[in-house]
Amino acid sequence: MDPRAAGRLARSLETLHALGYFAPDVEAELVATGLKRGRMTYFASRSAPMGRVGAGPVAAAFFVFSPSLVARFLPEAWESAGPEEVTAARYRGVSAAWHRLLGADLLASGEVAEAADLAREAAQGCTVAGRPLYAAHADLAWPSEPHLVLFHALTLLREHRGDGHVAALLSHGLTGLEALVTHTATGRGFTVPAAQATRGWSPEAWDAAVAGLTERGVMTSDGELTDDGVALRRSVERATDEMAAAPWAGLGEQGATRLGELGKPLVMRALAAGAFPDGVFA
């Protein structure tokens, strides 16, 4: 399967994974373990499969977040709830969110079971080398319910792709902050204020990154990508697609196409049901 087509498919299905970061059902389960509402639930739930780790490894793996922001919540979170408890709560919350957004009848359907089987087959083509977040999640036991098998498989595929994306960014000479700055400049992601606020970067650090990228010819002084900057971002995405292609090649074009067909109505229904806050895209 063409890596670019596989990349488009992967990104389209990521919605079903990403909604768990915004669903009140998930936050409620995580808060019930003792975690604080807000960002602590995000950092703890996503990193929990890595074990009782501190801010350093999480900032390294998450990459685009300010290390100082991560340090506000980890390792403090583990004083309230252990990683295994947090992971179990996350999956309970995701199950509740999927039931609320998609409906019990749909989740019990043959289509969801088929999608789960296909996604699991694709996920088995992932590799652990150099992919810490994927490897940690891959060590978790597979759920038994088909909709959670589908969620788990899509999570594995997303973290596998994300780990590869970090490698691609590093190989192109971008720091985490520079990766975020150039991504917002493409016009396909956050606004600058939202990116600064949610990823924990000060305006001063942001401006310094823009200045450095300007000196390198990647950006203009007013924050736009130069032609070289556009080419760099395209090269990053191409490298990401190539490093993430193995699971989809293993599934085969027919299987991948079928998974896309099965996943699309689930994504559309979740979006129509308000899976994301206004102004937020998966």
PASEBA-1860 file (N, C-alpha, C; in nm, 3 decimals):
! residues 282
1> MDPRAAGR> 0.085/-0.119/0.000/0.000/0.000/0.000/0.088/0.124/0.000 ~ 0.052/0.223/-0.081/0.128/0.346/-0.089/0.136/0.412/0.048 ~ 0.256/0.450/0.095/0.269/0.508/0.229/0.183/0.633/0.250 ~ 0.167/0.715/0.146/0.086/0.835/0.163/-0.060/0.800/0.184 ~ -0.109/0.701/0.109/-0.247/0.658/0.126/-0.266/0.595/0.264 ~ -0.168/0.517/0.307/-0.174/0.459/0.440/-0.175/0.568/0.546 ~ -0.097/0.673/0.525/-0.094/0.784/0.619/-0.228/0.854/0.629 ~ -0.292/0.874/0.515/-0.425/0.939/0.516/-0.525/0.852/0.591
9> LARSLETL> -0.520/0.721/0.569/-0.611/0.630/0.638/-0.585/0.633/0.788 ~ -0.457/0.627/0.827/-0.424/0.628/0.969/-0.474/0.754/1.037 ~ -0.454/0.869/0.972/-0.498/0.995/1.032/-0.650/1.002/1.042 ~ -0.720/0.945/0.944/-0.867/0.950/0.949/-0.921/0.865/1.064 ~ -0.855/0.755/1.094/-0.901/0.667/1.201/-0.858/0.714/1.339 ~ -0.758/0.802/1.346/-0.707/0.850/1.474/-0.816/0.919/1.556 ~ -0.920/0.969/1.491/-1.029/1.034/1.562/-1.085/0.944/1.671 ~ -1.098/0.815/1.642/-1.157/0.721/1.737/-1.066/0.697/1.857
17> HALGYFAP> -0.938/0.720/1.841/-0.845/0.715/1.952/-0.844/0.849/2.026 ~ -0.833/0.959/1.952/-0.812/1.090/2.011/-0.932/1.140/2.091 ~ -1.052/1.096/2.060/-1.168/1.146/2.133/-1.158/1.115/2.281 ~ -1.081/1.012/2.315/-1.065/0.977/2.455/-0.997/1.083/2.538 ~ -0.922/1.173/2.474/-0.855/1.281/2.546/-0.950/1.395/2.581 ~ -1.066/1.398/2.517/-1.160/1.507/2.537/-1.291/1.461/2.602 ~ -1.315/1.331/2.607/-1.443/1.280/2.656/-1.456/1.299/2.807 ~ -1.565/1.357/2.853/-1.584/1.372/2.998/-1.594/1.238/3.069
25> DVEAELVA> -1.637/1.134/2.996/-1.648/1.001/3.055/-1.511/0.952/3.102 ~ -1.408/0.979/3.019/-1.273/0.935/3.051/-1.219/1.016/3.169 ~ -1.238/1.147/3.165/-1.188/1.229/3.275/-1.255/1.190/3.406 ~ -1.383/1.158/3.403/-1.454/1.120/3.526/-1.393/0.995/3.587 ~ -1.363/0.897/3.504/-1.302/0.774/3.555/-1.163/0.801/3.612 ~ -1.087/0.887/3.545/-0.951/0.917/3.590/-0.952/0.999/3.719 ~ -1.043/1.094/3.728/-1.054/1.175/3.850/-1.096/1.086/3.967 ~ -1.178/0.986/3.941/-1.221/0.895/4.048/-1.105/0.816/4.108
33> TGLKRGRM> -0.994/0.805/4.034/-0.876/0.737/4.090/-0.797/0.828/4.183 ~ -0.827/0.957/4.182/-0.754/1.053/4.264/-0.677/1.156/4.185 ~ -0.673/1.142/4.052/-0.603/1.241/3.970/-0.679/1.373/3.968 ~ -0.606/1.481/3.947/-0.668/1.613/3.935/-0.726/1.632/3.796 ~ -0.836/1.704/3.789/-0.896/1.734/3.659/-0.800/1.812/3.571 ~ -0.818/1.798/3.440/-0.739/1.876/3.346/-0.618/1.801/3.296 ~ -0.506/1.871/3.286/-0.391/1.815/3.217/-0.329/1.695/3.286 ~ -0.343/1.687/3.418/-0.287/1.570/3.486/-0.347/1.441/3.431
41> TYFASRSA> -0.476/1.442/3.400/-0.538/1.320/3.349/-0.480/1.282/3.213 ~ -0.447/1.383/3.131/-0.389/1.354/3.000/-0.250/1.294/3.015 ~ -0.163/1.364/3.087/-0.025/1.317/3.098/-0.018/1.181/3.166 ~ -0.097/1.162/3.270/-0.093/1.035/3.343/-0.151/0.920/3.261 ~ -0.265/0.943/3.196/-0.330/0.832/3.125/-0.252/0.789/3.003 ~ -0.194/0.884/2.932/-0.120/0.845/2.811/0.014/0.782/2.846 ~ 0.076/0.826/2.953/0.208/0.772/2.989/0.199/0.651/3.081 ~ 0.084/0.621/3.138/0.071/0.514/3.237/0.126/0.380/3.190
49> PMGRVGAG> 0.107/0.340/3.063/0.165/0.212/3.021/0.317/0.205/3.032 ~ 0.384/0.322/3.042/0.529/0.325/3.058/0.571/0.295/3.202 ~ 0.475/0.293/3.294/0.506/0.270/3.434/0.514/0.399/3.512 ~ 0.570/0.390/3.631/0.575/0.504/3.723/0.693/0.595/3.686 ~ 0.685/0.656/3.569/0.795/0.738/3.518/0.777/0.884/3.559 ~ 0.887/0.957/3.558/0.883/1.098/3.589/0.867/1.184/3.466 ~ 0.888/1.314/3.486/0.863/1.410/3.379/0.961/1.394/3.262 ~ 1.086/1.357/3.290/1.186/1.352/3.184/1.151/1.256/3.071
57> PVAAAFFV> 1.128/1.127/3.101/1.093/1.034/2.993/0.964/1.071/2.921 ~ 0.868/1.125/2.995/0.740/1.161/2.932/0.758/1.280/2.838 ~ 0.833/1.381/2.882/0.859/1.495/2.794/0.935/1.452/2.670 ~ 1.027/1.357/2.686/1.102/1.308/2.571/1.011/1.237/2.472 ~ 0.920/1.154/2.523/0.832/1.077/2.436/0.722/1.162/2.374 ~ 0.667/1.255/2.453/0.558/1.339/2.403/0.611/1.449/2.310 ~ 0.734/1.492/2.331/0.816/1.572/2.240/0.778/1.718/2.227 ~ 0.654/1.750/2.193/0.621/1.891/2.164/0.574/1.967/2.287
65> FSPSLVAR> 0.565/1.901/2.401/0.523/1.969/2.523/0.645/2.025/2.596 ~ 0.626/2.141/2.657/0.732/2.199/2.738/0.763/2.105/2.855 ~ 0.888/2.069/2.876/0.922/1.983/2.991/0.875/2.040/3.124 ~ 0.875/2.173/3.136/0.831/2.234/3.262/0.681/2.211/3.285 ~ 0.603/2.205/3.177/0.460/2.176/3.190/0.440/2.033/3.237 ~ 0.510/1.940/3.175/0.498/1.799/3.215/0.534/1.782/3.362 ~ 0.639/1.852/3.405/0.688/1.839/3.543/0.588/1.891/3.647 ~ 0.490/1.968/3.604/0.387/2.015/3.697/0.294/1.902/3.740
73> FLPEAWES> 0.291/1.793/3.661/0.193/1.688/3.687/0.254/1.550/3.712 ~ 0.375/1.531/3.668/0.444/1.404/3.690/0.577/1.431/3.757 ~ 0.614/1.349/3.856/0.551/1.225/3.902/0.442/1.242/4.006 ~ 0.396/1.366/4.032/0.293/1.387/4.135/0.171/1.298/4.115 ~ 0.133/1.274/3.989/0.013/1.194/3.962/0.020/1.057/4.027 ~ 0.140/0.999/4.032/0.153/0.862/4.085/0.138/0.857/4.236 ~ 0.135/0.972/4.302/0.106/0.974/4.445/-0.042/0.951/4.471 ~ -0.124/0.974/4.368/-0.269/0.959/4.382/-0.320/0.826/4.327
81> AGPEEVTA> -0.257/0.778/4.220/-0.303/0.653/4.157/-0.187/0.588/4.084 ~ -0.181/0.455/4.091/-0.075/0.384/4.022/-0.102/0.373/3.873 ~ 0.001/0.351/3.793/-0.017/0.342/3.647/-0.118/0.236/3.603 ~ -0.117/0.120/3.667/-0.212/0.016/3.626/-0.355/0.060/3.653 ~ -0.376/0.125/3.768/-0.509/0.175/3.802/-0.553/0.282/3.702 ~ -0.462/0.368/3.663/-0.493/0.474/3.568/-0.527/0.416/3.431 ~ -0.450/0.318/3.388/-0.478/0.255/3.258/-0.615/0.189/3.256 ~ -0.648/0.117/3.362/-0.779/0.053/3.369/-0.891/0.157/3.365
89> ARYRGVSA> -0.872/0.268/3.436/-0.973/0.374/3.436/-0.987/0.436/3.297 ~ -0.875/0.452/3.229/-0.880/0.509/3.094/-0.965/0.424/3.002 ~ -0.947/0.292/3.007/-1.022/0.205/2.918/-1.169/0.198/2.957 ~ -1.199/0.205/3.086/-1.340/0.212/3.127/-1.404/0.340/3.072 ~ -1.332/0.450/3.082/-1.385/0.576/3.033/-1.403/0.578/2.883 ~ -1.307/0.522/2.811/-1.319/0.515/2.665/-1.441/0.430/2.626 ~ -1.460/0.319/2.694/-1.575/0.234/2.665/-1.705/0.311/2.686 ~ -1.713/0.385/2.796/-1.833/0.465/2.823/-1.852/0.573/2.716
97> AWHRLLGA> -1.742/0.636/2.675/-1.751/0.742/2.573/-1.797/0.685/2.440 ~ -1.741/0.572/2.400/-1.783/0.510/2.273/-1.930/0.470/2.278 ~ -1.975/0.417/2.391/-2.116/0.381/2.402/-2.204/0.506/2.392 ~ -2.164/0.612/2.457/-2.244/0.735/2.453/-2.248/0.796/2.313 ~ -2.133/0.799/2.245/-2.123/0.866/2.116/-2.172/0.780/2.000 ~ -2.152/0.649/2.010/-2.182/0.562/1.897/-2.303/0.472/1.919 ~ -2.337/0.446/2.042/-2.452/0.362/2.072/-2.417/0.216/2.091 ~ -2.484/0.152/2.186/-2.454/0.013/2.219/-2.480/-0.081/2.102
105> DLLASGEV> -2.588/-0.055/2.026/-2.621/-0.144/1.914/-2.511/-0.144/1.809 ~ -2.459/-0.026/1.777/-2.353/-0.019/1.677/-2.227/-0.088/1.727 ~ -2.193/-0.068/1.854/-2.072/-0.128/1.907/-2.081/-0.280/1.912 ~ -2.202/-0.332/1.919/-2.222/-0.477/1.921/-2.238/-0.537/1.782 ~ -2.224/-0.453/1.680/-2.249/-0.498/1.543/-2.133/-0.578/1.485 ~ -2.164/-0.651/1.380/-2.061/-0.727/1.310/-1.959/-0.637/1.245 ~ -2.000/-0.517/1.206/-1.908/-0.425/1.141/-1.797/-0.382/1.237 ~ -1.832/-0.353/1.361/-1.730/-0.314/1.459/-1.639/-0.432/1.490
113> AEAADLAR> -1.696/-0.551/1.499/-1.614/-0.670/1.523/-1.517/-0.693/1.408 ~ -1.564/-0.674/1.286/-1.477/-0.690/1.170/-1.367/-0.584/1.169 ~ -1.404/-0.461/1.199/-1.304/-0.354/1.205/-1.201/-0.383/1.312 ~ -1.244/-0.435/1.425/-1.152/-0.469/1.533/-1.052/-0.575/1.488 ~ -1.100/-0.676/1.418/-1.010/-0.782/1.370/-0.908/-0.726/1.272 ~ -0.952/-0.641/1.183/-0.861/-0.584/1.083/-0.759/-0.491/1.148 ~ -0.805/-0.408/1.241/-0.713/-0.315/1.307/-0.612/-0.392/1.392 ~ -0.657/-0.499/1.456/-0.564/-0.580/1.535/-0.459/-0.645/1.446
121> EAAQGCTV> -0.502/-0.693/1.331/-0.407/-0.752/1.237/-0.304/-0.649/1.192 ~ -0.349/-0.528/1.163/-0.256/-0.423/1.124/-0.159/-0.392/1.237 ~ -0.209/-0.380/1.359/-0.125/-0.345/1.473/-0.017/-0.449/1.498 ~ -0.044/-0.573/1.461/0.056/-0.677/1.481/0.176/-0.662/1.388 ~ 0.165/-0.570/1.291/0.277/-0.542/1.202/0.366/-0.430/1.252 ~ 0.333/-0.372/1.368/0.417/-0.267/1.427/0.542/-0.328/1.489 ~ 0.647/-0.249/1.500/0.772/-0.295/1.560/0.809/-0.201/1.675 ~ 0.882/-0.255/1.774/0.909/-0.180/1.895/1.036/-0.095/1.889
129> AGRPLYAA> 1.130/-0.126/1.800/1.261/-0.061/1.802/1.248/0.091/1.790 ~ 1.299/0.164/1.889/1.297/0.309/1.886/1.161/0.371/1.904 ~ 1.064/0.295/1.952/0.926/0.346/1.964/0.874/0.323/2.106 ~ 0.913/0.408/2.200/0.882/0.384/2.341/0.735/0.387/2.377 ~ 0.659/0.482/2.323/0.517/0.487/2.358/0.442/0.368/2.299 ~ 0.473/0.333/2.176/0.410/0.215/2.118/0.446/0.091/2.200 ~ 0.574/0.074/2.230/0.619/-0.047/2.300/0.551/-0.061/2.435 ~ 0.534/0.051/2.506/0.468/0.045/2.636/0.323/0.001/2.622
137> HADLAWPS> 0.253/0.057/2.525/0.113/0.018/2.504/0.100/-0.124/2.452 ~ 0.199/-0.169/2.376/0.195/-0.305/2.321/0.211/-0.409/2.429 ~ 0.268/-0.371/2.544/0.283/-0.464/2.655/0.152/-0.485/2.731 ~ 0.052/-0.401/2.707/-0.076/-0.417/2.774/-0.150/-0.538/2.717 ~ -0.230/-0.601/2.802/-0.312/-0.713/2.755/-0.421/-0.662/2.661 ~ -0.454/-0.741/2.561/-0.562/-0.703/2.470/-0.696/-0.711/2.542 ~ -0.783/-0.613/2.522/-0.920/-0.621/2.578/-0.996/-0.735/2.512 ~ -1.110/-0.766/2.569/-1.192/-0.874/2.513/-1.308/-0.823/2.429
145> EPHLVLFH> -1.364/-0.708/2.464/-1.478/-0.656/2.389/-1.432/-0.598/2.256 ~ -1.504/-0.626/2.146/-1.458/-0.582/2.014/-1.433/-0.432/2.004 ~ -1.519/-0.348/2.062/-1.497/-0.204/2.047/-1.370/-0.159/2.119 ~ -1.335/-0.226/2.229/-1.211/-0.191/2.298/-1.090/-0.253/2.229 ~ -1.109/-0.366/2.163/-1.002/-0.419/2.077/-0.971/-0.319/1.967 ~ -1.077/-0.263/1.908/-1.058/-0.163/1.803/-0.987/-0.040/1.858 ~ -1.030/0.009/1.973/-0.964/0.125/2.033/-0.817/0.095/2.063 ~ -0.791/-0.020/2.121/-0.653/-0.055/2.157/-0.566/-0.065/2.032
153> ALTLLREH> -0.617/-0.130/1.929/-0.540/-0.143/1.805/-0.512/-0.007/1.744 ~ -0.612/0.081/1.741/-0.591/0.215/1.686/-0.494/0.296/1.771 ~ -0.495/0.272/1.903/-0.399/0.338/1.990/-0.257/0.291/1.960 ~ -0.240/0.161/1.940/-0.108/0.108/1.904/-0.060/0.169/1.772 ~ -0.147/0.174/1.674/-0.110/0.230/1.545/-0.077/0.378/1.556 ~ -0.152/0.451/1.638/-0.128/0.593/1.655/0.006/0.619/1.725 ~ 0.033/0.545/1.832/0.157/0.568/1.905/0.278/0.520/1.823 ~ 0.261/0.415/1.747/0.368/0.368/1.657/0.399/0.476/1.555
161> RGDGHVAA> 0.296/0.533/1.497/0.316/0.641/1.400/0.376/0.764/1.468 ~ 0.326/0.796/1.586/0.376/0.913/1.657/0.522/0.902/1.695 ~ 0.565/0.786/1.741/0.706/0.764/1.772/0.792/0.784/1.647 ~ 0.744/0.734/1.534/0.817/0.752/1.409/0.820/0.898/1.366 ~ 0.712/0.970/1.396/0.707/1.112/1.362/0.813/1.190/1.440 ~ 0.830/1.155/1.567/0.935/1.219/1.646/1.072/1.193/1.584 ~ 1.095/1.069/1.543/1.223/1.037/1.478/1.242/1.118/1.350 ~ 1.134/1.134/1.273/1.143/1.212/1.149/1.174/1.358/1.179
169> LLSHGLTG> 1.110/1.414/1.279/1.135/1.553/1.315/1.280/1.573/1.359 ~ 1.329/1.483/1.441/1.467/1.493/1.488/1.566/1.480/1.372 ~ 1.536/1.388/1.281/1.628/1.369/1.168/1.629/1.489/1.075 ~ 1.526/1.572/1.083/1.520/1.695/1.003/1.567/1.816/1.083 ~ 1.626/1.792/1.199/1.687/1.899/1.276/1.593/1.988/1.353 ~ 1.474/1.937/1.387/1.375/2.017/1.459/1.364/1.972/1.604 ~ 1.365/2.068/1.694/1.334/2.040/1.833/1.184/2.025/1.849 ~ 1.139/1.987/1.969/0.996/1.976/1.992/0.924/2.107/1.971
177> LEALVTHT> 0.980/2.216/2.023/0.917/2.347/2.005/0.919/2.388/1.859 ~ 1.031/2.367/1.791/1.038/2.403/1.649/0.941/2.320/1.565 ~ 0.922/2.196/1.603/0.824/2.112/1.534/0.685/2.171/1.548 ~ 0.652/2.216/1.669/0.521/2.274/1.694/0.504/2.407/1.620 ~ 0.608/2.490/1.624/0.603/2.619/1.556/0.581/2.601/1.406 ~ 0.657/2.512/1.343/0.643/2.492/1.199/0.512/2.425/1.164 ~ 0.462/2.340/1.254/0.333/2.277/1.228/0.220/2.380/1.228 ~ 0.219/2.469/1.327/0.114/2.570/1.329/0.123/2.660/1.206
185> ATGRGFTV> 0.244/2.681/1.155/0.262/2.767/1.038/0.207/2.705/0.910 ~ 0.181/2.574/0.910/0.122/2.512/0.792/-0.024/2.549/0.777 ~ -0.086/2.597/0.887/-0.228/2.632/0.882/-0.320/2.513/0.899 ~ -0.264/2.396/0.930/-0.347/2.276/0.943/-0.354/2.228/1.088 ~ -0.309/2.308/1.182/-0.311/2.266/1.321/-0.365/2.375/1.410 ~ -0.305/2.389/1.529/-0.348/2.488/1.625/-0.319/2.630/1.576 ~ -0.389/2.724/1.636/-0.345/2.862/1.628/-0.226/2.876/1.723 ~ -0.149/2.980/1.703/-0.031/3.000/1.789/-0.070/3.014/1.936
193> PAAQATRG> -0.168/3.098/1.971/-0.204/3.109/2.114/-0.248/2.976/2.174 ~ -0.326/2.898/2.099/-0.372/2.769/2.151/-0.256/2.672/2.167 ~ -0.164/2.673/2.073/-0.048/2.584/2.082/0.039/2.621/2.201 ~ 0.062/2.750/2.222/0.142/2.794/2.336/0.076/2.754/2.467 ~ -0.054/2.774/2.476/-0.125/2.747/2.601/-0.132/2.598/2.632 ~ -0.167/2.517/2.533/-0.188/2.376/2.560/-0.058/2.297/2.570 ~ 0.047/2.344/2.504/0.176/2.274/2.508/0.275/2.335/2.606 ~ 0.235/2.446/2.669/0.312/2.498/2.780/0.430/2.586/2.744
201> WSPEAWDA> 0.433/2.645/2.625/0.545/2.728/2.584/0.512/2.875/2.602 ~ 0.606/2.952/2.655/0.585/3.095/2.675/0.596/3.168/2.541 ~ 0.535/3.285/2.528/0.552/3.365/2.406/0.699/3.396/2.378 ~ 0.779/3.413/2.484/0.920/3.444/2.465/0.994/3.326/2.404 ~ 0.966/3.205/2.454/1.029/3.085/2.398/0.985/3.064/2.254 ~ 0.858/3.091/2.227/0.803/3.076/2.092/0.873/3.172/1.996 ~ 0.884/3.298/2.036/0.948/3.398/1.951/1.094/3.364/1.926 ~ 1.162/3.310/2.027/1.302/3.271/2.010/1.313/3.158/1.908
209> AVAGLTER> 1.218/3.065/1.912/1.220/2.955/1.815/1.196/3.007/1.673 ~ 1.101/3.101/1.659/1.076/3.160/1.528/1.201/3.231/1.478 ~ 1.270/3.302/1.566/1.391/3.373/1.527/1.498/3.276/1.479 ~ 1.513/3.166/1.550/1.611/3.066/1.509/1.577/3.002/1.376 ~ 1.450/2.974/1.355/1.406/2.915/1.229/1.420/3.015/1.114 ~ 1.402/3.142/1.146/1.420/3.246/1.046/1.566/3.253/1.001 ~ 1.655/3.246/1.096/1.798/3.247/1.063/1.837/3.129/0.975 ~ 1.768/3.017/0.992/1.797/2.897/0.913/1.725/2.898/0.778
217> GVMTSDGE> 1.642/2.999/0.753/1.571/3.007/0.626/1.446/2.922/0.619 ~ 1.401/2.874/0.734/1.281/2.789/0.738/1.154/2.874/0.747 ~ 1.163/2.989/0.814/1.048/3.075/0.833/1.086/3.219/0.801 ~ 0.983/3.299/0.776/1.003/3.442/0.761/0.989/3.507/0.899 ~ 1.028/3.632/0.911/1.024/3.700/1.040/0.882/3.719/1.093 ~ 0.782/3.712/1.003/0.644/3.726/1.050/0.576/3.591/1.073 ~ 0.657/3.484/1.079/0.605/3.355/1.120/0.550/3.268/1.009 ~ 0.574/3.301/0.884/0.529/3.218/0.772/0.641/3.122/0.731
225> LTDDGVAL> 0.604/3.008/0.678/0.703/2.916/0.625/0.758/2.968/0.493 ~ 0.888/2.959/0.475/0.947/2.987/0.345/0.927/2.866/0.255 ~ 0.969/2.876/0.130/0.962/2.761/0.041/1.042/2.644/0.098 ~ 1.158/2.674/0.156/1.238/2.569/0.218/1.165/2.510/0.338 ~ 1.094/2.593/0.411/1.018/2.544/0.526/0.904/2.454/0.484 ~ 0.835/2.491/0.378/0.727/2.407/0.325/0.784/2.272/0.281 ~ 0.898/2.276/0.212/0.962/2.152/0.166/1.005/2.066/0.284 ~ 1.054/2.129/0.390/1.096/2.055/0.509/0.978/1.984/0.573
233> RRSVERAT> 0.867/2.054/0.590/0.749/1.991/0.652/0.696/1.877/0.565 ~ 0.698/1.895/0.434/0.654/1.787/0.346/0.746/1.667/0.358 ~ 0.875/1.692/0.371/0.971/1.583/0.386/0.949/1.509/0.518 ~ 0.919/1.584/0.624/0.889/1.522/0.753/0.768/1.429/0.741 ~ 0.663/1.478/0.678/0.541/1.397/0.665/0.565/1.274/0.578 ~ 0.645/1.291/0.474/0.677/1.178/0.389/0.755/1.071/0.466 ~ 0.853/1.116/0.544/0.931/1.022/0.624/0.844/0.953/0.729 ~ 0.752/1.029/0.789/0.659/0.971/0.887/0.574/0.864/0.823
241> DEMAAAPW> 0.518/0.893/0.706/0.436/0.795/0.635/0.515/0.669/0.604 ~ 0.638/0.687/0.560/0.720/0.571/0.524/0.752/0.485/0.645 ~ 0.783/0.549/0.759/0.814/0.471/0.878/0.692/0.406/0.942 ~ 0.574/0.456/0.907/0.451/0.400/0.962/0.382/0.304/0.866 ~ 0.444/0.273/0.754/0.376/0.198/0.649/0.369/0.048/0.673 ~ 0.461/-0.007/0.751/0.470/-0.153/0.764/0.340/-0.219/0.811 ~ 0.271/-0.167/0.914/0.146/-0.232/0.955/0.042/-0.239/0.845 ~ 0.036/-0.133/0.764/-0.065/-0.128/0.659/-0.025/-0.217/0.542
249> AGLGEQGA> 0.105/-0.226/0.515/0.151/-0.318/0.411/0.121/-0.461/0.451 ~ 0.137/-0.491/0.580/0.106/-0.625/0.627/-0.041/-0.659/0.617 ~ -0.125/-0.559/0.643/-0.270/-0.581/0.632/-0.311/-0.597/0.487 ~ -0.239/-0.531/0.397/-0.271/-0.539/0.255/-0.369/-0.431/0.214 ~ -0.366/-0.394/0.087/-0.450/-0.285/0.040/-0.598/-0.317/0.055 ~ -0.636/-0.441/0.028/-0.777/-0.477/0.039/-0.825/-0.466/0.184 ~ -0.744/-0.519/0.277/-0.782/-0.512/0.417/-0.783/-0.370/0.468 ~ -0.683/-0.289/0.427/-0.677/-0.150/0.470/-0.796/-0.070/0.417
257> TRLGELGK> -0.830/-0.094/0.291/-0.944/-0.025/0.233/-1.073/-0.061/0.306 ~ -1.087/-0.189/0.339/-1.207/-0.234/0.411/-1.212/-0.171/0.550 ~ -1.099/-0.163/0.618/-1.097/-0.100/0.750/-1.138/0.047/0.739 ~ -1.090/0.115/0.636/-1.130/0.253/0.615/-1.280/0.266/0.593 ~ -1.337/0.173/0.516/-1.481/0.176/0.490/-1.561/0.154/0.619 ~ -1.512/0.064/0.703/-1.581/0.036/0.828/-1.563/0.149/0.929 ~ -1.447/0.212/0.926/-1.417/0.315/1.024/-1.482/0.448/0.995 ~ -1.502/0.481/0.868/-1.554/0.613/0.833/-1.687/0.645/0.899
265> PLVMRALA> -1.787/0.557/0.892/-1.915/0.591/0.958/-1.903/0.604/1.109 ~ -1.809/0.533/1.170/-1.787/0.546/1.314/-1.731/0.685/1.345 ~ -1.635/0.727/1.265/-1.575/0.860/1.283/-1.680/0.969/1.263 ~ -1.757/0.959/1.156/-1.857/1.061/1.126/-1.964/1.067/1.235 ~ -2.003/0.952/1.286/-2.106/0.951/1.391/-2.051/1.011/1.520 ~ -1.925/0.979/1.552/-1.864/1.035/1.673/-1.853/1.186/1.663 ~ -1.812/1.235/1.547/-1.800/1.380/1.528/-1.937/1.448/1.537 ~ -2.036/1.387/1.474/-2.170/1.445/1.476/-2.228/1.447/1.617
273> AGAFPDGV> -2.183/1.353/1.700/-2.233/1.346/1.838/-2.157/1.438/1.932 ~ -2.062/1.515/1.877/-1.991/1.612/1.960/-1.873/1.556/2.034 ~ -1.794/1.470/1.967/-1.681/1.406/2.032/-1.573/1.505/2.074 ~ -1.565/1.620/2.006/-1.459/1.717/2.033/-1.521/1.853/2.066 ~ -1.456/1.929/2.155/-1.502/2.066/2.180/-1.493/2.151/2.054 ~ -1.570/2.258/2.050/-1.565/2.348/1.936/-1.424/2.398/1.913 ~ -1.382/2.395/1.785/-1.249/2.445/1.750/-1.137/2.345/1.765 ~ -1.169/2.222/1.807/-1.068/2.118/1.824/-1.090/2.011/1.719
281> FA> -0.984/1.972/1.651/-0.992/1.870/1.549/-0.900/1.756/1.585 ~ -0.938/1.634/1.550/-0.856/1.517/1.580/-0.731/1.520/1.497
END
